[in-house]
């Protein structure tokens, strides 16, 4: 799957975000090694702490379906669902990515549009990350 298709998959679900408090929509599209794509949106809660980010939403859906090998994730977002700037994953989402992905090969794509995006390896966004191998 090319980057533009993956970016479009995220942009397409952006309006589904449940954001009655911040009005900041975030969407993600997670590419599995078998080329399956799982999308996620942020889902806010009045108590704030139970809020779930789009990235974790996508990962948890994929893991629930038995997926464990991932290649890339696209993240996009903006106030009132308007994409105006890059939207980077929070620290908790970066740590969830680290749980399931090789930081040297997993790509994190931040998109403002299908043509305008920035790509990083997870290790660039989470240097010296703590992973499962640290517990062995």
C-alpha positions in Angstrom: 0.0 0.0 0.0 1.4 3.4 -0.9 1.6 6.3 1.6 -1.1 8.3 -0.1 -3.6 5.4 0.3 -2.7 5.0 4.0 -3.0 8.8 4.5 -6.4 8.9 2.9 -7.6 6.0 5.1 -6.8 8.2 8.2 -8.2 11.4 6.7 -11.4 9.6 5.7 -12.3 8.6 9.4 -11.3 12.0 10.9 -14.9 13.2 11.1 -15.8 10.2 13.2 -13.7 11.4 16.2 -15.7 11.9 19.4 -14.4 15.2 20.7 -17.2 17.2 22.4 -14.7 18.9 24.8 -11.5 19.8 22.9 -13.0 19.7 19.4 -9.6 18.5 18.3 -10.1 15.6 15.9 -7.4 13.0 15.5 -7.4 9.9 13.2 -4.9 7.1 12.6 -4.4 4.4 10.0 -2.3 1.5 11.0 -0.7 -0.7 8.3 -0.1 -4.4 9.3 2.6 -6.4 7.7 -0.1 -8.4 5.9 -1.3 -5.1 4.4 -4.5 -5.0 6.5 -5.3 -1.4 7.6 -6.9 -0.6 10.9 -8.2 2.9 11.6 -8.7 4.7 14.9 -10.1 7.9 16.1 -9.7 9.8 19.4 -12.6 9.3 21.8 -12.9 11.8 24.6 -14.5 11.4 28.0 -15.9 14.0 30.4 -13.5 12.7 33.1 -10.6 13.2 30.6 -8.4 10.4 31.9 -10.4 7.7 30.2 -9.9 9.4 26.8 -8.4 7.2 24.1 -6.1 8.5 21.4 -6.6 7.6 17.7 -3.3 5.7 17.6 -4.1 3.4 20.5 -7.6 3.0 19.2 -6.1 1.6 15.9 -3.6 -0.6 17.7 -6.1 -2.1 20.1 -8.5 -2.9 17.3 -5.7 -4.7 15.4 -4.4 -6.6 18.4 -8.0 -7.6 19.3 -8.1 -9.2 15.8 -4.9 -11.1 16.5 -2.5 -8.8 14.5 1.0 -8.4 16.0 3.2 -7.3 13.1 3.0 -3.7 11.9 4.8 -1.6 9.3 3.5 2.0 9.6 1.0 4.4 11.1 -0.4 7.6 9.7 -1.6 10.2 12.2 -3.5 13.4 11.3 -5.6 15.8 13.2 -6.7 19.3 13.8 -9.1 21.7 15.6 -12.7 21.1 14.4 -11.4 18.4 12.1 -9.5 20.8 9.9 -5.9 19.7 9.0 -3.6 22.7 9.4 -0.5 21.3 11.0 1.3 18.0 11.8 -0.2 16.1 14.7 2.4 14.0 16.5 1.6 11.0 18.8 1.6 11.6 22.6 4.1 9.7 24.8 1.7 7.0 25.8 0.9 6.2 22.1 4.6 6.1 21.3 5.1 3.6 24.1 2.2 1.4 22.8 3.8 1.5 19.4 7.1 0.4 21.0 5.4 -2.6 22.6 4.5 -4.1 19.2 7.0 -2.6 16.8 10.6 -2.6 16.0 11.6 1.1 16.6 14.3 0.9 13.8 11.8 -0.1 11.1 8.3 1.1 12.2 7.3 4.2 10.3 5.3 7.0 11.8 3.8 9.3 9.2 2.4 12.7 10.2 0.1 14.1 7.5 -1.5 17.4 6.7 -2.8 16.1 3.4 -2.2 13.2 1.0 0.7 15.2 -0.5 2.0 16.9 2.6 3.5 14.6 5.2 6.6 13.9 7.3 7.9 10.5 8.0 9.9 9.3 11.0 11.1 6.0 12.4 9.7 5.2 15.8 13.2 5.4 17.4 13.4 9.0 16.3 10.2 9.8 18.2 11.0 7.6 21.2 14.8 7.4 21.7 16.0 4.8 24.2 12.4 3.4 24.4 11.6 0.7 26.9 10.4 -2.5 25.3 9.5 -6.1 26.0 13.2 -7.2 25.6 14.1 -5.0 28.6 12.1 -7.4 30.8 13.9 -10.6 29.7 
